[in-house]
Amino acid sequence: MNYLSGVISQLVWQLPVNLTMLAQSINDPDVVGQMQQAWNNFVLTGQVWALLIGLVIGYILRGLTSYG
């Protein structure tokens, strides 16, 4: 197994840079801005209230149905 991992690491090391980034497609590198926009949309659409109400009801139901 050690020999196989050594061979694989040597093959990956020898690959050109453009082949190692085949699966990456970056449209907008502003990750923090995208997270802030998603959170604002989550709050504006009222989904945050649905989440909080669901957590409270789930906690109450768990307390009613658990033994002990």
The first five atom37 places (N, CA, C, CB, O) and aatype in JSON, in Angstrom:
{
  "aatype": [12, 2, 18, 10, 15, 7, 19, 9, 15, 5, 10, 19, 17, 5, 10, 14, 19, 2, 10, 16, 12, 10, 0, 5, 15, 9, 2, 3, 14, 3, 19, 19, 7, 5, 12, 5, 5, 0, 17, 2, 2, 13, 19, 10, 16, 7, 5, 19, 17, 0, 10, 10, 9, 7, 10, 19, 9, 7, 18, 9, 10, 1, 7, 10, 16, 15, 18, 7],
  "atom_mask": [
    [1, 1, 1, 1, 1],
    [1, 1, 1, 1, 1],
    [1, 1, 1, 1, 1],
    [1, 1, 1, 1, 1],
    [1, 1, 1, 1, 1],
    [1, 1, 1, 0, 1],
    [1, 1, 1, 1, 1],
    [1, 1, 1, 1, 1],
    [1, 1, 1, 1, 1],
    [1, 1, 1, 1, 1],
    [1, 1, 1, 1, 1],
    [1, 1, 1, 1, 1],
    [1, 1, 1, 1, 1],
    [1, 1, 1, 1, 1],
    [1, 1, 1, 1, 1],
    [1, 1, 1, 1, 1],
    [1, 1, 1, 1, 1],
    [1, 1, 1, 1, 1],
    [1, 1, 1, 1, 1],
    [1, 1, 1, 1, 1],
    [1, 1, 1, 1, 1],
    [1, 1, 1, 1, 1],
    [1, 1, 1, 1, 1],
    [1, 1, 1, 1, 1],
    [1, 1, 1, 1, 1],
    [1, 1, 1, 1, 1],
    [1, 1, 1, 1, 1],
    [1, 1, 1, 1, 1],
    [1, 1, 1, 1, 1],
    [1, 1, 1, 1, 1],
    [1, 1, 1, 1, 1],
    [1, 1, 1, 1, 1],
    [1, 1, 1, 0, 1],
    [1, 1, 1, 1, 1],
    [1, 1, 1, 1, 1],
    [1, 1, 1, 1, 1],
    [1, 1, 1, 1, 1],
    [1, 1, 1, 1, 1],
    [1, 1, 1, 1, 1],
    [1, 1, 1, 1, 1],
    [1, 1, 1, 1, 1],
    [1, 1, 1, 1, 1],
    [1, 1, 1, 1, 1],
    [1, 1, 1, 1, 1],
    [1, 1, 1, 1, 1],
    [1, 1, 1, 0, 1],
    [1, 1, 1, 1, 1],
    [1, 1, 1, 1, 1],
    [1, 1, 1, 1, 1],
    [1, 1, 1, 1, 1],
    [1, 1, 1, 1, 1],
    [1, 1, 1, 1, 1],
    [1, 1, 1, 1, 1],
    [1, 1, 1, 0, 1],
    [1, 1, 1, 1, 1],
    [1, 1, 1, 1, 1],
    [1, 1, 1, 1, 1],
    [1, 1, 1, 0, 1],
    [1, 1, 1, 1, 1],
    [1, 1, 1, 1, 1],
    [1, 1, 1, 1, 1],
    [1, 1, 1, 1, 1],
    [1, 1, 1, 0, 1],
    [1, 1, 1, 1, 1],
    [1, 1, 1, 1, 1],
    [1, 1, 1, 1, 1],
    [1, 1, 1, 1, 1],
    [1, 1, 1, 0, 1]
  ],
  "atom_positions": [
    [[0.83, -1.19, 0.0], [0.0, 0.0, 0.0], [0.86, 1.25, 0.0], [-0.94, 0.0, 1.2], [0.51, 2.25, -0.63]],
    [[1.99, 1.2, 0.7], [2.87, 2.34, 0.76], [3.46, 2.64, -0.61], [3.98, 2.11, 1.78], [3.59, 3.8, -1.0]],
    [[3.82, 1.58, -1.36], [4.37, 1.76, -2.7], [3.35, 2.4, -3.63], [4.83, 0.41, -3.28], [3.68, 3.28, -4.42]],
    [[2.08, 1.95, -3.52], [1.02, 2.49, -4.37], [0.77, 3.96, -4.08], [-0.27, 1.7, -4.19], [0.61, 4.75, -5.02]],
    [[0.74, 4.34, -2.82], [0.51, 5.75, -2.5], [1.68, 6.61, -2.96], [0.29, 5.92, -0.99], [1.48, 7.75, -3.36]],
    [[2.91, 6.06, -2.91], [4.07, 6.8, -3.4], [4.0, 7.02, -4.9], [0.0, 0.0, 0.0], [4.33, 8.1, -5.39]],
    [[3.57, 6.0, -5.64], [3.44, 6.12, -7.09], [2.37, 7.14, -7.44], [3.12, 4.76, -7.72], [2.56, 7.97, -8.33]],
    [[1.24, 7.06, -6.75], [0.14, 7.99, -7.04], [0.56, 9.43, -6.73], [-1.11, 7.62, -6.21], [0.25, 10.33, -7.51]],
    [[1.25, 9.65, -5.63], [1.67, 11.0, -5.3], [2.68, 11.53, -6.32], [2.28, 11.05, -3.9], [2.66, 12.72, -6.64]],
    [[3.55, 10.66, -6.84], [4.49, 11.1, -7.87], [3.77, 11.44, -9.17], [5.53, 10.01, -8.13], [4.14, 12.4, -9.85]],
    [[2.73, 10.67, -9.52], [1.97, 10.97, -10.74], [1.23, 12.29, -10.61], [0.99, 9.85, -11.04], [1.22, 13.08, -11.56]],
    [[0.61, 12.53, -9.46], [-0.12, 13.78, -9.25], [0.84, 14.95, -9.23], [-0.93, 13.73, -7.94], [0.52, 16.02, -9.74]],
    [[2.01, 14.77, -8.66], [3.0, 15.84, -8.58], [3.48, 16.24, -9.96], [4.18, 15.41, -7.71], [3.81, 17.41, -10.19]],
    [[3.53, 15.3, -10.9], [4.04, 15.57, -12.23], [2.99, 16.14, -13.19], [4.62, 14.32, -12.81], [3.33, 16.53, -14.3]],
    [[1.71, 16.19, -12.77], [0.67, 16.71, -13.65], [0.85, 18.2, -13.87], [-0.71, 16.43, -13.06], [1.29, 18.91, -12.96]],
    [[0.53, 18.69, -15.04], [0.56, 20.13, -15.26], [-0.51, 20.83, -14.43], [0.38, 20.46, -16.75], [-1.5, 20.22, -14.02]],
    [[-0.31, 22.11, -14.2], [-1.22, 22.87, -13.33], [-2.61, 22.94, -13.91], [-0.69, 24.27, -13.1], [-3.58, 22.86, -13.16]],
    [[-2.76, 23.08, -15.22], [-4.09, 23.22, -15.8], [-4.89, 21.93, -15.72], [-3.98, 23.65, -17.25], [-6.12, 21.98, -15.77]],
    [[-4.26, 20.77, -15.58], [-5.0, 19.52, -15.43], [-5.49, 19.31, -14.0], [-4.15, 18.34, -15.84], [-6.48, 18.61, -13.79]],
    [[-4.82, 19.9, -13.02], [-5.23, 19.69, -11.64], [-6.43, 20.55, -11.26], [-4.08, 20.0, -10.71], [-7.01, 20.34, -10.2]],
    [[-6.82, 21.5, -12.1], [-7.93, 22.38, -11.78], [-9.11, 22.18, -12.73], [-7.48, 23.83, -11.81], [-9.81, 23.13, -13.05]],
    [[-9.33, 20.95, -13.19], [-10.42, 20.68, -14.12], [-11.79, 20.86, -13.5], [-10.29, 19.28, -14.65], [-12.71, 21.33, -14.18]],
    [[-11.95, 20.51, -12.25], [-13.27, 20.51, -11.62], [-13.61, 21.84, -10.98], [-13.35, 19.42, -10.59], [-14.65, 21.95, -10.32]],
    [[-12.79, 22.85, -11.14], [-13.03, 24.11, -10.48], [-13.49, 25.15, -11.48], [-11.77, 24.59, -9.75], [-12.87, 25.35, -12.53]],
    [[-14.59, 25.8, -11.15], [-15.1, 26.9, -11.96], [-15.54, 28.01, -11.01], [-16.29, 26.43, -12.89], [-16.6, 27.92, -10.4]],
    [[-14.73, 29.03, -10.9], [-15.0, 30.11, -9.96], [-15.62, 31.28, -10.71], [-13.7, 30.55, -9.22], [-14.97, 31.9, -11.56]],
    [[-16.88, 31.57, -10.39], [-17.56, 32.68, -11.04], [-17.39, 33.97, -10.26], [-19.04, 32.38, -11.21], [-17.08, 35.01, -10.84]],
    [[-17.59, 33.92, -8.95], [-17.5, 35.1, -8.1], [-16.68, 34.73, -6.87], [-18.91, 35.63, -7.7], [-17.14, 33.94, -6.06]],
    [[-15.49, 35.27, -6.72], [-14.64, 34.86, -5.61], [-15.02, 35.48, -4.26], [-13.22, 35.21, -5.92], [-14.37, 35.18, -3.25]],
    [[-16.04, 36.31, -4.21], [-16.44, 36.96, -2.97], [-17.33, 36.02, -2.15], [-17.19, 38.28, -3.26], [-18.55, 36.14, -2.17]],
    [[-16.71, 35.09, -1.43], [-17.45, 34.06, -0.69], [-18.21, 34.68, 0.48], [-16.49, 32.95, -0.18], [-19.36, 34.33, 0.72]],
    [[-17.57, 35.6, 1.2], [-18.23, 36.22, 2.36], [-19.42, 37.04, 1.91], [-17.23, 37.1, 3.14], [-20.45, 37.05, 2.59]],
    [[-19.3, 37.73, 0.8], [-20.43, 38.49, 0.27], [-21.58, 37.61, -0.15], [0.0, 0.0, 0.0], [-22.75, 37.96, 0.05]],
    [[-21.26, 36.43, -0.73], [-22.31, 35.49, -1.11], [-23.01, 34.94, 0.11], [-21.73, 34.35, -1.95], [-24.23, 34.76, 0.11]],
    [[-22.25, 34.65, 1.18], [-22.86, 34.15, 2.41], [-23.76, 35.21, 3.04], [-21.78, 33.71, 3.42], [-24.84, 34.9, 3.53]],
    [[-23.33, 36.46, 3.02], [-24.13, 37.55, 3.57], [-25.42, 37.74, 2.76], [-23.33, 38.87, 3.6], [-26.48, 37.95, 3.33]],
    [[-25.32, 37.65, 1.45], [-26.5, 37.78, 0.6], [-27.48, 36.62, 0.85], [-26.08, 37.83, -0.89], [-28.69, 36.83, 0.89]],
    [[-26.94, 35.41, 1.01], [-27.81, 34.26, 1.28], [-28.5, 34.4, 2.63], [-26.99, 32.95, 1.23], [-29.68, 34.08, 2.75]],
    [[-27.77, 34.87, 3.65], [-28.37, 35.06, 4.97], [-29.46, 36.13, 4.92], [-27.3, 35.44, 6.0], [-30.54, 35.95, 5.5]],
    [[-29.2, 37.24, 4.23], [-30.2, 38.29, 4.11], [-31.45, 37.79, 3.4], [-29.63, 39.5, 3.37], [-32.56, 38.13, 3.8]],
    [[-31.29, 36.98, 2.37], [-32.43, 36.39, 1.69], [-33.18, 35.44, 2.61], [-31.97, 35.65, 0.43], [-34.41, 35.39, 2.59]],
    [[-32.44, 34.68, 3.43], [-33.04, 33.75, 4.39], [-33.91, 34.5, 5.4], [-31.95, 32.95, 5.11], [-34.98, 34.03, 5.77]],
    [[-33.44, 35.66, 5.85], [-34.19, 36.45, 6.83], [-35.36, 37.16, 6.16], [-33.26, 37.47, 7.51], [-36.46, 37.18, 6.71]],
    [[-35.13, 37.75, 4.98], [-36.19, 38.52, 4.31], [-37.37, 37.65, 3.89], [-35.62, 39.23, 3.1], [-38.5, 38.13, 3.89]],
    [[-37.14, 36.41, 3.53], [-38.23, 35.54, 3.09], [-38.98, 34.9, 4.26], [-37.7, 34.47, 2.18], [-39.98, 34.21, 4.04]],
    [[-38.51, 35.12, 5.49], [-39.22, 34.59, 6.65], [-38.84, 33.16, 6.99], [0.0, 0.0, 0.0], [-39.46, 32.56, 7.87]],
    [[-37.87, 32.6, 6.32], [-37.49, 31.22, 6.58], [-36.82, 31.06, 7.94], [-36.56, 30.72, 5.5], [-36.85, 29.98, 8.53]],
    [[-36.23, 32.14, 8.44], [-35.6, 32.07, 9.76], [-36.65, 31.84, 10.83], [-34.81, 33.36, 10.06], [-36.4, 31.12, 11.81]],
    [[-37.82, 32.43, 10.67], [-38.9, 32.22, 11.64], [-39.43, 30.8, 11.57], [-40.05, 33.21, 11.41], [-39.72, 30.19, 12.59]],
    [[-39.55, 30.27, 10.37], [-39.98, 28.88, 10.21], [-38.97, 27.94, 10.87], [-40.15, 28.52, 8.72], [-39.36, 26.95, 11.49]],
    [[-37.68, 28.23, 10.73], [-36.65, 27.41, 11.37], [-36.78, 27.46, 12.88], [-35.27, 27.87, 10.94], [-36.73, 26.42, 13.54]],
    [[-36.93, 28.64, 13.44], [-37.03, 28.77, 14.9], [-38.29, 28.1, 15.45], [-37.01, 30.25, 15.3], [-38.24, 27.43, 16.48]],
    [[-39.4, 28.28, 14.77], [-40.65, 27.65, 15.21], [-40.53, 26.13, 15.11], [-41.85, 28.15, 14.36], [-40.99, 25.42, 16.01]],
    [[-39.93, 25.63, 14.05], [-39.74, 24.19, 13.9], [-38.83, 23.62, 14.97], [0.0, 0.0, 0.0], [-39.07, 22.52, 15.48]],
    [[-37.78, 24.36, 15.33], [-36.9, 23.89, 16.41], [-37.62, 23.83, 17.74], [-35.67, 24.8, 16.52], [-37.45, 22.88, 18.5]],
    [[-38.43, 24.84, 18.04], [-39.17, 24.86, 19.3], [-40.19, 23.73, 19.35], [-39.86, 26.22, 19.5], [-40.28, 23.02, 20.35]],
    [[-40.96, 23.57, 18.29], [-41.97, 22.5, 18.26], [-41.3, 21.12, 18.31], [-42.85, 22.62, 16.98], [-41.8, 20.22, 18.97]],
    [[-40.18, 20.96, 17.61], [-39.45, 19.7, 17.66], [-38.92, 19.39, 19.04], [0.0, 0.0, 0.0], [-38.96, 18.24, 19.48]],
    [[-38.42, 20.4, 19.72], [-37.92, 20.21, 21.08], [-39.05, 19.82, 22.03], [-37.23, 21.49, 21.59], [-38.87, 18.95, 22.88]],
    [[-40.21, 20.45, 21.87], [-41.37, 20.12, 22.71], [-41.83, 18.69, 22.43], [-42.53, 21.12, 22.47], [-42.11, 17.94, 23.36]],
    [[-41.93, 18.32, 21.16], [-42.35, 16.96, 20.81], [-41.35, 15.93, 21.3], [-42.55, 16.83, 19.3], [-41.74, 14.85, 21.74]],
    [[-40.07, 16.24, 21.22], [-39.07, 15.31, 21.72], [-39.22, 15.11, 23.22], [-37.65, 15.81, 21.38], [-39.07, 14.0, 23.72]],
    [[-39.52, 16.18, 23.94], [-39.72, 16.07, 25.36], [-40.97, 15.27, 25.72], [0.0, 0.0, 0.0], [-40.99, 14.57, 26.73]],
    [[-42.0, 15.38, 24.9], [-43.23, 14.65, 25.18], [-43.12, 13.16, 24.84], [-44.36, 15.25, 24.42], [-43.78, 12.34, 25.47]],
    [[-42.3, 12.83, 23.87], [-42.26, 11.44, 23.4], [-41.07, 10.65, 23.96], [-42.22, 11.42, 21.89], [-41.01, 9.44, 23.75]],
    [[-40.14, 11.28, 24.64], [-39.0, 10.54, 25.17], [-39.34, 9.96, 26.55], [-37.75, 11.45, 25.25], [-40.15, 10.5, 27.29]],
    [[-38.7, 8.86, 26.85], [-38.94, 8.2, 28.12], [-37.84, 8.59, 29.09], [-39.0, 6.66, 27.95], [-36.66, 8.44, 28.8]],
    [[-38.25, 9.09, 30.24], [-37.28, 9.39, 31.3], [-37.01, 10.81, 31.36], [0.0, 0.0, 0.0], [-36.22, 11.25, 32.19]]
  ]
}
